[in-house]
Amino acid sequence: MSGLSLGFDERIQEGCRSVLQTTLLLAASNVFMTFAWYAHLRDLRGQPWIVAALLSWGIALFEYLLQVPANRIGHTSLQLGQLKIMQEVITLSVFVPFAVLYMRESLKLDFLWAALCMCGAVYFVFRS
């Protein structure tokens, strides 16, 4: 169905569905991205950097296989700035548990301050 033939309620439902799909795909994508970017710091410390880079690149392929469709779906109902801020909020939501649980970093109050800044960004980008 084209966007013009849909009623108001159907357009709202379609928009909500695309935002939900985008959120889930970006969350999964961010798990791969976070491991690609940081897991080698723990798991491949003794390996040459090229080994870490190649393994990270292989993991990042799966990130892109989820991230590209997520952004395409999301851009049907979200503006580019909204999509970017959504991505950053999801990134922080994935990174903090990764840092604490996988990398064994201590939970810091700075994570809370960063999250509060993100809440401000979400407000300003989505308020219109």
ROGUZA-806451 format. One record per residue: x negated, y, z negated of N, C-alpha, C in turn. Coordinates in Angstrom, 1 decimal, m for minus. Example, Ala and Ser with C-alpha at 12.3 -4.5 7.8 and 13.67 -1.06 7.14 Angstrom:
# residues 2
{{m13.2; m5.7; m7.8}; {m12.3; m4.5; m7.8}; {m13.2; m3.3; m7.8}}
{{m12.8; m2.2; m7.1}; {m13.7; m1.1; m7.1}; {m12.9; 0.0; m7.9}}
//
This chain:
# residues 128
{{m0.8; m1.2; 0.0}; {0.0; 0.0; 0.0}; {m0.9; 1.2; 0.0}}
{{m0.5; 2.2; 0.7}; {m1.3; 3.5; 0.8}; {m0.9; 4.3; m0.4}}
{{m1.7; 5.2; m0.8}; {m1.5; 6.1; m1.9}; {m0.3; 7.0; m1.8}}
{{0.1; 7.3; m0.6}; {1.3; 8.2; m0.3}; {2.6; 7.4; m0.6}}
{{2.6; 6.1; m0.3}; {3.9; 5.4; m0.5}; {4.1; 4.9; m1.9}}
{{3.1; 5.1; m2.7}; {3.3; 4.6; m4.1}; {4.0; 5.7; m4.9}}
{{4.9; 5.2; m5.8}; {5.5; 6.2; m6.7}; {4.6; 6.6; m7.8}}
{{5.0; 7.6; m8.6}; {4.1; 8.2; m9.6}; {3.7; 7.1; m10.6}}
{{4.6; 6.3; m11.1}; {4.2; 5.3; m12.1}; {3.2; 4.3; m11.5}}
{{3.4; 3.9; m10.2}; {2.5; 2.9; m9.6}; {1.1; 3.5; m9.4}}
{{1.1; 4.8; m9.1}; {m0.2; 5.5; m9.0}; {m1.0; 5.5; m10.4}}
{{m0.2; 5.8; m11.4}; {m0.8; 5.8; m12.8}; {m1.3; 4.4; m13.1}}
{{m0.5; 3.4; m12.8}; {m0.9; 2.0; m13.1}; {m2.2; 1.6; m12.3}}
{{m2.2; 2.0; m11.0}; {m3.3; 1.7; m10.2}; {m4.6; 2.4; m10.7}}
{{m4.4; 3.7; m11.1}; {m5.5; 4.4; m11.7}; {m6.1; 3.8; m13.0}}
{{m5.2; 3.4; m13.8}; {m5.6; 2.7; m15.1}; {m6.3; 1.4; m14.8}}
{{m5.8; 0.6; m13.8}; {m6.4; m0.6; m13.4}; {m7.8; m0.4; m12.9}}
{{m8.0; 0.6; m12.1}; {m9.3; 0.9; m11.5}; {m10.3; 1.3; m12.6}}
{{m9.8; 2.1; m13.5}; {m10.7; 2.5; m14.6}; {m11.1; 1.3; m15.5}}
{{m10.1; 0.4; m15.8}; {m10.4; m0.8; m16.6}; {m11.4; m1.6; m15.8}}
{{m11.2; m1.9; m14.5}; {m12.1; m2.7; m13.8}; {m13.5; m2.1; m13.8}}
{{m13.5; m0.8; m13.6}; {m14.8; 0.0; m13.6}; {m15.5; m0.2; m14.9}}
{{m14.8; 0.0; m16.0}; {m15.4; m0.1; m17.3}; {m16.0; m1.5; m17.6}}
{{m15.2; m2.5; m17.2}; {m15.7; m3.9; m17.4}; {m16.9; m4.2; m16.6}}
{{m16.9; m3.8; m15.3}; {m18.0; m4.1; m14.4}; {m19.3; m3.3; m14.9}}
{{m19.1; m2.0; m15.3}; {m20.2; m1.2; m15.7}; {m20.8; m1.8; m17.0}}
{{m19.9; m2.3; m17.9}; {m20.4; m2.9; m19.2}; {m21.3; m4.1; m18.8}}
{{m20.8; m5.0; m18.0}; {m21.6; m6.2; m17.6}; {m22.9; m5.7; m16.9}}
{{m22.8; m4.8; m16.0}; {m23.9; m4.2; m15.3}; {m25.0; m3.7; m16.2}}
{{m24.5; m3.0; m17.3}; {m25.5; m2.4; m18.3}; {m26.2; m3.5; m19.1}}
{{m25.6; m4.6; m19.3}; {m26.3; m5.7; m20.0}; {m27.5; m6.1; m19.2}}
{{m27.3; m6.3; m17.9}; {m28.4; m6.7; m17.0}; {m29.4; m5.6; m17.0}}
{{m28.9; m4.3; m16.8}; {m29.9; m3.2; m16.7}; {m30.7; m3.1; m18.0}}
{{m30.1; m3.2; m19.1}; {m30.8; m3.1; m20.4}; {m31.9; m4.1; m20.5}}
{{m31.5; m5.4; m20.2}; {m32.5; m6.5; m20.2}; {m33.6; m6.2; m19.2}}
{{m33.3; m5.8; m18.0}; {m34.3; m5.5; m16.9}; {m35.3; m4.4; m17.4}}
{{m34.8; m3.4; m18.0}; {m35.6; m2.3; m18.4}; {m36.4; m2.5; m19.7}}
{{m35.9; m3.3; m20.6}; {m36.6; m3.3; m21.9}; {m37.0; m4.7; m22.5}}
{{m36.3; m5.8; m22.0}; {m36.6; m7.1; m22.6}; {m38.1; m7.5; m22.4}}
{{m38.7; m7.1; m21.3}; {m40.1; m7.5; m21.1}; {m41.0; m6.9; m22.2}}
{{m40.6; m5.9; m22.9}; {m41.4; m5.3; m23.9}; {m41.6; m6.3; m25.1}}
{{m40.6; m7.1; m25.3}; {m40.6; m8.2; m26.3}; {m41.1; m9.5; m25.8}}
{{m40.6; m9.9; m24.6}; {m40.8; m11.3; m24.1}; {m42.0; m11.5; m23.2}}
{{m42.5; m10.4; m22.6}; {m43.6; m10.6; m21.7}; {m44.8; m9.7; m22.1}}
{{m45.0; m9.4; m23.3}; {m46.1; m8.6; m23.8}; {m47.5; m9.0; m23.3}}
{{m47.7; m10.3; m23.2}; {m49.0; m10.9; m22.9}; {m49.2; m11.1; m21.4}}
{{m48.1; m10.8; m20.6}; {m48.2; m11.0; m19.1}; {m48.7; m9.7; m18.4}}
{{m49.3; m9.8; m17.3}; {m49.6; m8.6; m16.5}; {m48.3; m7.8; m16.2}}
{{m48.5; m6.5; m16.0}; {m47.3; m5.7; m15.8}; {m46.6; m6.1; m14.5}}
{{m47.3; m6.6; m13.5}; {m46.7; m7.0; m12.2}; {m45.7; m8.1; m12.4}}
{{m46.0; m9.0; m13.3}; {m45.1; m10.1; m13.6}; {m43.8; m9.6; m14.3}}
{{m44.0; m8.7; m15.2}; {m42.8; m8.0; m15.9}; {m42.0; m7.2; m14.9}}
{{m42.7; m6.5; m14.0}; {m42.0; m5.7; m13.0}; {m41.2; m6.6; m12.0}}
{{m41.7; m7.7; m11.6}; {m41.0; m8.6; m10.6}; {m39.8; m9.3; m11.3}}
{{m40.0; m9.7; m12.5}; {m38.9; m10.4; m13.3}; {m37.8; m9.3; m13.5}}
{{m38.2; m8.1; m13.9}; {m37.2; m7.1; m14.2}; {m36.5; m6.7; m12.9}}
{{m37.2; m6.7; m11.8}; {m36.5; m6.4; m10.5}; {m35.5; m7.5; m10.2}}
{{m35.8; m8.8; m10.5}; {m34.9; m9.9; m10.2}; {m33.6; m9.7; m11.1}}
{{m33.8; m9.3; m12.3}; {m32.7; m9.1; m13.2}; {m31.8; m7.9; m12.7}}
{{m32.5; m6.9; m12.3}; {m31.8; m5.7; m11.8}; {m31.0; m5.9; m10.6}}
{{m31.3; m6.9; m9.8}; {m30.4; m7.3; m8.6}; {m29.0; m7.6; m9.1}}
{{m28.9; m8.3; m10.2}; {m27.6; m8.6; m10.7}; {m26.9; m7.4; m11.3}}
{{m27.7; m6.5; m11.8}; {m27.1; m5.2; m12.3}; {m26.4; m4.5; m11.1}}
{{m27.2; m4.4; m10.0}; {m26.7; m3.7; m8.8}; {m25.5; m4.4; m8.2}}
{{m25.4; m5.7; m8.2}; {m24.3; m6.5; m7.7}; {m23.0; m6.2; m8.5}}
{{m23.1; m5.7; m9.7}; {m22.0; m5.3; m10.5}; {m21.7; m3.8; m10.4}}
{{m22.8; m3.0; m10.5}; {m22.8; m1.6; m10.6}; {m22.2; m0.9; m9.3}}
{{m22.6; m1.4; m8.1}; {m22.2; m0.8; m6.9}; {m20.7; m0.9; m6.7}}
{{m20.1; m2.1; m6.9}; {m18.6; m2.2; m6.8}; {m17.9; m1.4; m7.9}}
{{m18.5; m1.4; m9.1}; {m17.9; m0.6; m10.2}; {m17.8; 0.9; m9.8}}
{{m18.9; 1.4; m9.3}; {m18.8; 2.8; m8.9}; {m17.9; 3.1; m7.7}}
{{m17.8; 2.2; m6.8}; {m16.8; 2.3; m5.7}; {m15.4; 2.3; m6.2}}
{{m15.1; 1.3; m7.0}; {m13.8; 1.2; m7.6}; {m13.5; 2.4; m8.4}}
{{m14.4; 2.8; m9.3}; {m14.2; 4.0; m10.2}; {m14.0; 5.3; m9.5}}
{{m14.7; 5.4; m8.3}; {m14.6; 6.7; m7.6}; {m13.2; 6.9; m6.9}}
{{m12.4; 5.8; m6.9}; {m11.0; 5.9; m6.4}; {m10.1; 6.7; m7.3}}
{{m10.5; 6.7; m8.6}; {m9.6; 7.4; m9.6}; {m10.4; 8.4; m10.5}}
{{m11.7; 8.4; m10.4}; {m12.5; 9.3; m11.3}; {m13.3; 10.2; m10.4}}
{{m13.6; 11.4; m10.9}; {m14.5; 12.3; m10.2}; {m15.9; 11.8; m10.5}}
{{m16.9; 12.2; m9.7}; {m18.2; 11.7; m9.9}; {m18.8; 12.0; m11.3}}
{{m18.6; 13.2; m11.8}; {m19.1; 13.6; m13.1}; {m18.5; 12.7; m14.2}}
{{m17.2; 12.4; m14.1}; {m16.5; 11.5; m15.0}; {m17.1; 10.1; m15.0}}
{{m17.4; 9.7; m13.8}; {m18.0; 8.3; m13.6}; {m19.3; 8.3; m14.2}}
{{m20.1; 9.3; m14.1}; {m21.5; 9.4; m14.6}; {m21.4; 9.4; m16.2}}
{{m20.6; 10.2; m16.7}; {m20.5; 10.2; m18.2}; {m20.0; 8.9; m18.7}}
{{m19.0; 8.3; m18.1}; {m18.5; 7.0; m18.4}; {m19.7; 6.0; m18.5}}
{{m20.5; 6.0; m17.4}; {m21.7; 5.2; m17.4}; {m22.7; 5.4; m18.5}}
{{m22.9; 6.6; m18.9}; {m23.8; 6.9; m20.0}; {m23.3; 6.5; m21.3}}
{{m22.0; 6.6; m21.6}; {m21.3; 6.2; m22.8}; {m21.5; 4.6; m22.9}}
{{m21.2; 4.0; m21.8}; {m21.3; 2.5; m21.8}; {m22.8; 2.1; m22.0}}
{{m23.7; 2.8; m21.4}; {m25.1; 2.5; m21.6}; {m25.5; 2.6; m23.0}}
{{m25.1; 3.6; m23.7}; {m25.4; 3.8; m25.1}; {m24.7; 2.7; m26.0}}
{{m23.5; 2.3; m25.6}; {m22.8; 1.3; m26.3}; {m23.4; m0.1; m26.1}}
{{m24.1; m0.3; m25.0}; {m24.8; m1.6; m24.8}; {m26.2; m1.5; m25.4}}
{{m26.8; m0.4; m25.3}; {m28.2; m0.2; m25.7}; {m28.4; m0.4; m27.2}}
{{m27.5; 0.2; m28.0}; {m27.7; 0.2; m29.5}; {m27.6; m1.2; m30.0}}
{{m26.6; m2.1; m29.7}; {m26.7; m3.5; m30.1}; {m27.9; m4.2; m29.6}}
{{m28.3; m4.0; m28.4}; {m29.5; m4.6; m27.8}; {m30.7; m4.2; m28.6}}
{{m30.9; m3.0; m28.9}; {m32.1; m2.5; m29.7}; {m32.1; m3.1; m31.1}}
{{m30.9; m3.2; m31.7}; {m30.9; m3.7; m33.1}; {m31.0; m5.2; m33.1}}
{{m30.2; m5.9; m32.3}; {m30.1; m7.3; m32.4}; {m31.1; m8.1; m31.6}}
{{m31.5; m7.6; m30.4}; {m32.4; m8.3; m29.6}; {m33.9; m7.9; m29.8}}
{{m34.0; m6.6; m29.8}; {m35.4; m6.0; m30.0}; {m35.8; m5.9; m31.5}}
{{m34.8; m6.1; m32.4}; {m35.1; m6.0; m33.8}; {m35.5; m4.6; m34.3}}
{{m35.0; m3.6; m33.6}; {m35.3; m2.2; m34.1}; {m34.3; m1.9; m35.2}}
{{m34.7; m1.0; m36.1}; {m33.8; m0.6; m37.2}; {m32.7; 0.3; m36.6}}
{{m31.6; 0.2; m37.2}; {m30.5; 1.1; m36.8}; {m30.7; 2.4; m37.4}}
{{m30.7; 3.4; m36.6}; {m31.1; 4.8; m37.0}; {m29.9; 5.7; m36.9}}
{{m29.9; 6.7; m37.8}; {m28.8; 7.7; m37.8}; {m28.9; 8.5; m36.4}}
{{m30.0; 8.5; m35.8}; {m30.1; 9.2; m34.5}; {m29.2; 8.6; m33.4}}
{{m28.9; 7.3; m33.5}; {m27.9; 6.7; m32.6}; {m26.5; 7.3; m32.8}}
{{m26.2; 7.6; m34.0}; {m24.9; 8.2; m34.3}; {m24.8; 9.6; m33.7}}
{{m25.9; 10.4; m33.9}; {m26.0; 11.8; m33.4}; {m25.9; 11.7; m31.8}}
{{m26.6; 10.8; m31.2}; {m26.5; 10.6; m29.8}; {m25.0; 10.3; m29.3}}
{{m24.4; 9.4; m30.1}; {m23.0; 9.1; m29.8}; {m22.1; 10.3; m29.9}}
{{m22.3; 11.1; m30.9}; {m21.5; 12.3; m31.1}; {m21.7; 13.3; m29.9}}
{{m22.9; 13.4; m29.5}; {m23.2; 14.2; m28.3}; {m22.5; 13.7; m27.1}}
{{m22.4; 12.4; m26.9}; {m21.7; 11.7; m25.8}; {m20.2; 12.0; m25.9}}
{{m19.7; 12.0; m27.1}; {m18.3; 12.3; m27.3}; {m18.0; 13.8; m26.8}}
{{m18.9; 14.7; m27.1}; {m18.7; 16.0; m26.5}; {m18.8; 16.0; m25.0}}
{{m19.7; 15.3; m24.5}; {m19.8; 15.2; m23.0}; {m18.5; 14.6; m22.4}}
{{m18.0; 13.6; m23.0}; {m16.7; 13.0; m22.5}; {m15.6; 14.0; m22.6}}
{{m15.5; 14.8; m23.7}; {m14.5; 15.8; m23.8}; {m14.6; 16.8; m22.7}}
{{m15.8; 17.3; m22.4}; {m15.9; 18.4; m21.4}; {m15.7; 17.9; m20.0}}
{{m16.1; 16.7; m19.7}; {m15.9; 16.1; m18.4}; {m14.5; 15.7; m18.1}}
{{m13.8; 15.2; m19.1}; {m12.4; 14.7; m18.8}; {m11.3; 15.6; m19.2}}
{{m11.6; 16.8; m19.7}; {m10.6; 17.7; m20.2}; {m9.7; 18.3; m19.1}}
{{m10.2; 18.4; m17.9}; {m9.4; 19.0; m16.9}; {m8.5; 18.1; m16.1}}
//
